[in-house]
């Protein structure tokens, strides 16, 4: 019988606060659009080195702590998206 993955975030409370603060800072500086989807949230950021780095770091952290979520980013000419 195969083992089911644990559906629990492995990030501590303090780490979550730090990650949230970083994402809020990026949103304050570069967020263009926030769209709620039935099972996701899509954020669209202005293209820029700092925003792209922050979004990429956020996606990497989400994949590490919550592998059961489908976190991804896509770079467009005019903006970056996180879903």
C-alpha positions as CSV (number, residue, x, y, z in Angstrom):
1,X,0.0,0.0,0.0
2,X,1.5,3.4,-1.0
3,X,1.8,6.1,1.6
4,X,-0.4,9.3,1.2
5,X,1.6,12.6,1.3
6,X,1.0,14.7,4.4
7,X,-1.3,17.7,3.6
8,X,0.3,20.0,6.0
9,X,2.6,23.0,5.5
10,X,6.1,22.4,7.0
11,X,6.9,26.2,7.4
12,X,7.0,27.5,10.9
13,X,4.8,30.4,12.0
14,X,7.7,32.9,12.1
15,X,8.8,31.8,8.6
16,X,5.2,32.3,7.3
17,X,5.2,35.8,8.7
18,X,8.5,36.6,6.9
19,X,7.3,35.1,3.6
20,X,4.0,37.0,3.9
21,X,5.9,40.3,4.6
22,X,8.1,39.7,1.6
23,X,5.2,39.0,-0.7
24,X,3.2,42.0,0.6
25,X,6.3,44.2,-0.1
26,X,6.5,42.9,-3.7
27,X,2.7,43.4,-4.1
28,X,3.0,47.0,-2.8
29,X,5.8,47.7,-5.3
30,X,4.7,45.8,-8.4
31,X,1.2,44.1,-8.2
32,X,-0.9,44.9,-11.2
33,X,-3.8,42.5,-10.8
34,X,-5.2,39.9,-8.3
35,X,-7.7,37.4,-9.7
36,X,-9.6,34.8,-7.6
37,X,-10.2,31.6,-9.5
38,X,-12.4,28.7,-8.3
39,X,-9.4,26.8,-6.8
40,X,-6.5,29.4,-7.1
41,X,-5.4,33.0,-6.8
42,X,-3.6,34.5,-9.8
43,X,-1.3,37.5,-9.1
44,X,0.1,39.6,-11.9
45,X,3.2,41.7,-11.3
46,X,5.0,44.3,-13.3
47,X,8.2,43.0,-14.9
48,X,11.3,44.0,-12.9
49,X,14.3,42.2,-11.5
50,X,13.3,42.5,-7.9
51,X,9.6,41.5,-8.4
52,X,10.7,38.5,-10.5
53,X,13.3,37.4,-7.9
54,X,10.7,37.7,-5.1
55,X,8.0,35.8,-7.0
56,X,10.5,33.0,-8.0
57,X,11.7,32.8,-4.4
58,X,8.1,32.6,-3.2
59,X,7.2,29.8,-5.7
60,X,10.4,27.9,-4.7
61,X,9.4,28.1,-1.0
62,X,5.8,27.1,-1.6
63,X,7.0,24.0,-3.5
64,X,9.3,23.0,-0.7
65,X,6.9,23.4,2.2
66,X,3.6,22.6,0.4
67,X,4.3,20.2,-2.4
68,X,0.6,19.3,-2.7
69,X,-0.1,22.8,-4.0
70,X,0.4,23.7,-7.7
71,X,2.5,26.8,-7.4
72,X,4.0,28.2,-10.5
73,X,5.1,31.4,-12.2
74,X,5.3,32.5,-15.8
75,X,7.1,35.4,-17.2
76,X,5.4,37.5,-19.9
77,X,6.8,40.5,-21.8
78,X,4.8,43.0,-19.8
79,X,4.3,41.2,-16.5
80,X,5.0,38.1,-14.3
81,X,2.3,35.9,-13.0
82,X,2.1,33.6,-10.0
83,X,-0.7,31.1,-9.5
